[in-house]
Amino acid sequence: MPPIFELQNVSFNYDGIPALQSLSLVFEPGQRVALIGANGSGKSTLLRLLDALYFPTAGSIQFMGEPLTQERLRSDTVNLNFRRQVGLVFQNPDVQLFNPTVFDEVAFGPLQLRWPRAEVLQRVNETLELMGISHLKERPPHRLSGGEKKKVALASILVIDPQVLLLDEPTAALDPKSQSQVVDQVQGWKSTSKTVISATHQLELLEDIADIVYVMQNGNIVASGTPTQILSHEDLLTQVNLIHAHRHSHGGIVHSHAHFHRHLHNDHGTEGE
């Protein structure tokens, strides 16, 4: 089986400002991958390229052994096949939600994929139940809380059961119980053919959601390894501004230890980086 994605010397610029620089990466079927990095590192941009929302300024991307290009996706058959297999959940659900009701939001993808009506109804109701939001199905998404919107955004992608799930800060704005649901979902796909690529700042989630971690800085991959390897590399995490040294004093003696640190961010005018 060919790689899910293969990137060769991929670069991307926003109005001449580099966001990704000559990335060469391979994502294999069934991998659970985490992308970590501070503001402006390129995580969200990379997810958008993998979802074919953006296309490289230079270099190439292949999906399942075929070029992932704007020209090829102009074919309805190619586009529908790709959209059926790959889904992206944005960090900010307001970017993703636009239908009049929650039910319509979750049904939108299957309808665009031309599923039979009976299958759409069944899958939507199953997914609403899975996410614990059946009681919201007649509500307008824009009137929901941040956590509820996040669940709807997740449901709108999970409903199509994609082979590749791209998650941008998947647990942001969720309460602990809902975070656990998302983590359980990702863990449930371990040892299956599903590929999950998550961009996150929550270092404490890495061992639960990823088998391999790529550390990004200034549009480059600066390190990779297992979650255990990356989390034990405090100098690296400090260097890329994901943790900082926290100093405190006891009896006049100053102690220093690593401290996980989250960032608020904005990627060249887009959400989440």
PATOR-339216 format. One record per residue (C-alpha): x, y, z; chain. Coordinates in nm, 3 decimals, decimal comma. Example, Ala and Ser with C-alpha at 12.3 -4.5 7.8 and 13.67 -1.06 7.14 Angstrom:
REM residues 2
LUMLO       xx       yy       zz  chain
LUMLO    1,230   -0,450    0,780      A
LUMLO    1,367   -0,106    0,714      A
//
This chain:
REM residues 273
LUMLO       xx       yy       zz  chain
LUMLO    0,000    0,000    0,000      A
LUMLO    0,143    0,344   -0,090      A
LUMLO    0,186    0,611    0,177      A
LUMLO   -0,125    0,810    0,265      A
LUMLO    0,066    1,132    0,204      A
LUMLO    0,413    1,189    0,065      A
LUMLO    0,553    1,542    0,067      A
LUMLO    0,863    1,628   -0,133      A
LUMLO    1,035    1,962   -0,070      A
LUMLO    0,704    2,132    0,005      A
LUMLO    0,708    2,507    0,070      A
LUMLO    0,419    2,746    0,118      A
LUMLO    0,410    3,125    0,142      A
LUMLO    0,144    3,367    0,260      A
LUMLO    0,184    3,676    0,042      A
LUMLO    0,556    3,611    0,016      A
LUMLO    0,598    3,526    0,386      A
LUMLO    0,731    3,169    0,430      A
LUMLO    0,505    2,940    0,633      A
LUMLO    0,653    2,603    0,533      A
LUMLO    1,004    2,549    0,404      A
LUMLO    1,112    2,247    0,196      A
LUMLO    0,929    1,983    0,401      A
LUMLO    0,976    1,620    0,300      A
LUMLO    0,753    1,386    0,500      A
LUMLO    0,580    1,052    0,463      A
LUMLO    0,259    0,960    0,647      A
LUMLO    0,180    0,588    0,644      A
LUMLO   -0,162    0,419    0,668      A
LUMLO   -0,270    0,365    1,027      A
LUMLO   -0,023    0,613    1,179      A
LUMLO   -0,126    0,840    1,462      A
LUMLO    0,085    1,152    1,423      A
LUMLO    0,110    1,466    1,635      A
LUMLO    0,244    1,796    1,503      A
LUMLO    0,365    2,023    1,782      A
LUMLO    0,517    2,369    1,774      A
LUMLO    0,464    2,725    1,888      A
LUMLO    0,297    3,017    1,714      A
LUMLO    0,390    3,043    1,345      A
LUMLO    0,556    2,701    1,330      A
LUMLO    0,341    2,587    1,037      A
LUMLO    0,121    2,315    1,191      A
LUMLO   -0,215    2,447    1,076      A
LUMLO   -0,077    2,537    0,735      A
LUMLO    0,047    2,181    0,691      A
LUMLO   -0,296    2,041    0,782      A
LUMLO   -0,459    2,266    0,522      A
LUMLO   -0,221    2,144    0,254      A
LUMLO   -0,298    1,784    0,345      A
LUMLO   -0,670    1,865    0,316      A
LUMLO   -0,611    2,031   -0,024      A
LUMLO   -0,745    2,365    0,098      A
LUMLO   -0,406    2,512    0,004      A
LUMLO   -0,156    2,388   -0,251      A
LUMLO    0,223    2,410   -0,226      A
LUMLO    0,407    2,718   -0,348      A
LUMLO    0,689    2,476   -0,435      A
LUMLO    0,736    2,100   -0,414      A
LUMLO    0,471    1,828   -0,443      A
LUMLO    0,224    1,624   -0,239      A
LUMLO    0,098    1,279   -0,326      A
LUMLO   -0,211    1,115   -0,179      A
LUMLO   -0,223    0,737   -0,204      A
LUMLO    0,041    0,747   -0,474      A
LUMLO   -0,137    1,008   -0,690      A
LUMLO   -0,053    1,380   -0,723      A
LUMLO   -0,265    1,600   -0,496      A
LUMLO   -0,306    1,903   -0,719      A
LUMLO   -0,567    2,167   -0,789      A
LUMLO   -0,594    2,042   -1,148      A
LUMLO   -0,672    1,682   -1,050      A
LUMLO   -0,930    1,788   -0,790      A
LUMLO   -1,126    1,972   -1,060      A
LUMLO   -1,251    1,625   -1,157      A
LUMLO   -1,571    1,556   -0,961      A
LUMLO   -1,480    1,189   -0,931      A
LUMLO   -1,132    1,258   -0,793      A
LUMLO   -1,258    1,534   -0,562      A
LUMLO   -1,544    1,325   -0,419      A
LUMLO   -1,311    1,030   -0,361      A
LUMLO   -1,059    1,252   -0,180      A
LUMLO   -1,323    1,428    0,032      A
LUMLO   -1,473    1,093    0,127      A
LUMLO   -1,137    0,974    0,257      A
LUMLO   -0,993    1,287    0,421      A
LUMLO   -1,158    1,516    0,677      A
LUMLO   -1,026    1,821    0,862      A
LUMLO   -1,162    1,951    1,193      A
LUMLO   -1,064    2,316    1,236      A
LUMLO   -0,943    2,459    1,566      A
LUMLO   -1,209    2,730    1,556      A
LUMLO   -1,547    2,564    1,489      A
LUMLO   -1,702    2,895    1,377      A
LUMLO   -1,494    2,862    1,059      A
LUMLO   -1,653    2,525    0,989      A
LUMLO   -2,019    2,565    1,089      A
LUMLO   -2,265    2,740    0,858      A
LUMLO   -2,585    2,535    0,836      A
LUMLO   -2,915    2,638    1,002      A
LUMLO   -2,930    2,344    1,245      A
LUMLO   -2,693    2,096    1,403      A
LUMLO   -2,864    1,811    1,216      A
LUMLO   -2,816    1,991    0,884      A
LUMLO   -2,452    2,056    0,972      A
LUMLO   -2,375    1,691    1,034      A
LUMLO   -2,577    1,581    0,730      A
LUMLO   -2,404    1,826    0,496      A
LUMLO   -2,099    1,610    0,420      A
LUMLO   -2,288    1,289    0,347      A
LUMLO   -2,530    1,481    0,123      A
LUMLO   -2,240    1,634   -0,070      A
LUMLO   -2,101    1,283   -0,112      A
LUMLO   -2,440    1,179   -0,256      A
LUMLO   -2,520    0,913   -0,001      A
LUMLO   -2,873    0,762   -0,009      A
LUMLO   -3,118    0,949    0,214      A
LUMLO   -3,180    0,652    0,446      A
LUMLO   -2,805    0,609    0,501      A
LUMLO   -2,764    0,982    0,570      A
LUMLO   -3,038    0,976    0,836      A
LUMLO   -2,896    0,666    1,002      A
LUMLO   -2,534    0,786    1,008      A
LUMLO   -2,623    1,136    1,127      A
LUMLO   -2,831    1,006    1,416      A
LUMLO   -2,562    0,753    1,512      A
LUMLO   -2,294    1,022    1,510      A
LUMLO   -2,501    1,269    1,711      A
LUMLO   -2,553    0,994    1,968      A
LUMLO   -2,182    0,907    1,969      A
LUMLO   -2,087    1,269    2,042      A
LUMLO   -2,362    1,312    2,300      A
LUMLO   -2,531    1,596    2,112      A
LUMLO   -2,859    1,440    1,993      A
LUMLO   -3,046    1,689    2,209      A
LUMLO   -2,893    1,974    2,009      A
LUMLO   -2,992    1,857    1,662      A
LUMLO   -3,258    2,125    1,603      A
LUMLO   -3,047    2,407    1,751      A
LUMLO   -2,868    2,667    1,534      A
LUMLO   -2,491    2,604    1,565      A
LUMLO   -2,411    2,972    1,612      A
LUMLO   -2,613    2,973    1,936      A
LUMLO   -2,419    2,690    2,097      A
LUMLO   -2,138    2,714    2,351      A
LUMLO   -1,778    2,684    2,236      A
LUMLO   -1,755    2,324    2,354      A
LUMLO   -2,084    2,230    2,188      A
LUMLO   -1,971    2,387    1,860      A
LUMLO   -1,650    2,183    1,879      A
LUMLO   -1,849    1,863    1,919      A
LUMLO   -2,066    1,950    1,620      A
LUMLO   -1,758    2,024    1,408      A
LUMLO   -1,611    1,687    1,506      A
LUMLO   -1,940    1,512    1,434      A
LUMLO   -1,960    1,674    1,089      A
LUMLO   -1,635    1,498    0,996      A
LUMLO   -1,672    1,172    1,190      A
LUMLO   -2,007    1,110    1,020      A
LUMLO   -1,836    1,031    0,690      A
LUMLO   -1,596    0,788    0,864      A
LUMLO   -1,287    0,914    0,679      A
LUMLO   -0,970    0,708    0,640      A
LUMLO   -0,764    1,015    0,727      A
LUMLO   -0,863    1,249    1,009      A
LUMLO   -0,684    1,583    1,038      A
LUMLO   -0,739    1,747    1,377      A
LUMLO   -0,635    2,104    1,455      A
LUMLO   -0,624    2,141    1,836      A
LUMLO   -0,886    1,865    1,872      A
LUMLO   -0,957    1,915    2,243      A
LUMLO   -0,956    2,297    2,251      A
LUMLO   -1,266    2,441    2,423      A
LUMLO   -1,382    2,099    2,543      A
LUMLO   -1,459    2,006    2,903      A
LUMLO   -1,258    1,715    3,054      A
LUMLO   -1,528    1,456    2,978      A
LUMLO   -1,551    1,565    2,615      A
LUMLO   -1,170    1,570    2,587      A
LUMLO   -1,168    1,210    2,707      A
LUMLO   -1,425    1,119    2,441      A
LUMLO   -1,203    1,261    2,167      A
LUMLO   -0,893    1,087    2,305      A
LUMLO   -1,086    0,758    2,333      A
LUMLO   -1,195    0,799    1,971      A
LUMLO   -0,835    0,844    1,853      A
LUMLO   -0,717    0,554    2,069      A
LUMLO   -0,994    0,339    1,923      A
LUMLO   -0,840    0,380    1,578      A
LUMLO   -0,505    0,241    1,690      A
LUMLO   -0,410   -0,074    1,498      A
LUMLO   -0,662    0,009    1,225      A
LUMLO   -0,597    0,146    0,877      A
LUMLO   -0,714    0,493    0,982      A
LUMLO   -0,455    0,769    0,984      A
LUMLO   -0,492    1,049    1,241      A
LUMLO   -0,278    1,363    1,220      A
LUMLO   -0,327    1,608    1,506      A
LUMLO   -0,183    1,954    1,559      A
LUMLO   -0,175    2,028    1,929      A
LUMLO   -0,016    2,235    2,204      A
LUMLO   -0,136    1,995    2,474      A
LUMLO    0,182    1,801    2,543      A
LUMLO    0,006    1,597    2,810      A
LUMLO   -0,207    1,435    2,535      A
LUMLO    0,080    1,316    2,316      A
LUMLO    0,116    0,968    2,459      A
LUMLO   -0,260    0,912    2,420      A
LUMLO   -0,308    1,040    2,065      A
LUMLO    0,019    0,977    1,881      A
LUMLO    0,273    0,711    1,795      A
LUMLO    0,510    0,958    1,630      A
LUMLO    0,561    1,330    1,697      A
LUMLO    0,702    1,594    1,462      A
LUMLO    0,828    1,912    1,625      A
LUMLO    0,789    2,218    1,403      A
LUMLO    0,962    2,555    1,417      A
LUMLO    0,954    2,833    1,156      A
LUMLO    0,804    2,606    0,892      A
LUMLO    1,060    2,329    0,940      A
LUMLO    1,066    1,991    1,111      A
LUMLO    1,335    2,025    1,378      A
LUMLO    1,287    1,690    1,552      A
LUMLO    1,082    1,371    1,543      A
LUMLO    1,039    1,071    1,767      A
LUMLO    0,799    0,883    1,988      A
LUMLO    0,598    1,085    2,241      A
LUMLO    0,822    0,952    2,521      A
LUMLO    1,138    1,056    2,337      A
LUMLO    1,008    1,406    2,259      A
LUMLO    0,864    1,470    2,606      A
LUMLO    1,193    1,372    2,769      A
LUMLO    1,382    1,626    2,557      A
LUMLO    1,323    1,932    2,774      A
LUMLO    1,593    2,141    2,607      A
LUMLO    1,423    2,092    2,270      A
LUMLO    1,077    2,178    2,405      A
LUMLO    1,217    2,489    2,569      A
LUMLO    1,398    2,588    2,249      A
LUMLO    1,076    2,569    2,044      A
LUMLO    0,883    2,760    2,314      A
LUMLO    0,650    2,478    2,418      A
LUMLO    0,768    2,475    2,778      A
LUMLO    0,951    2,727    2,990      A
LUMLO    1,164    2,701    3,301      A
LUMLO    0,961    2,781    3,610      A
LUMLO    1,169    2,912    3,898      A
LUMLO    1,066    2,931    4,259      A
LUMLO    1,236    2,971    4,594      A
LUMLO    1,228    2,761    4,910      A
LUMLO    1,421    2,893    5,209      A
LUMLO    1,635    3,113    4,990      A
LUMLO    1,723    2,826    4,753      A
LUMLO    1,607    2,879    4,395      A
LUMLO    1,473    2,573    4,212      A
LUMLO    1,403    2,544    3,840      A
LUMLO    1,191    2,286    3,659      A
LUMLO    1,020    2,251    3,322      A
LUMLO    0,667    2,380    3,298      A
LUMLO    0,419    2,308    3,017      A
LUMLO    0,303    2,629    2,858      A
LUMLO    0,015    2,693    2,617      A
LUMLO    0,006    2,972    2,361      A
LUMLO   -0,265    3,185    2,210      A
LUMLO   -0,185    3,232    1,846      A
LUMLO   -0,285    3,342    1,500      A
LUMLO   -0,128    3,213    1,182      A
LUMLO   -0,091    3,492    0,924      A
LUMLO   -0,455    3,588    0,966      A
LUMLO   -0,586    3,229    0,973      A
LUMLO   -0,693    3,042    1,281      A
LUMLO   -0,467    2,820    1,484      A
LUMLO   -0,099    2,758    1,422      A
//
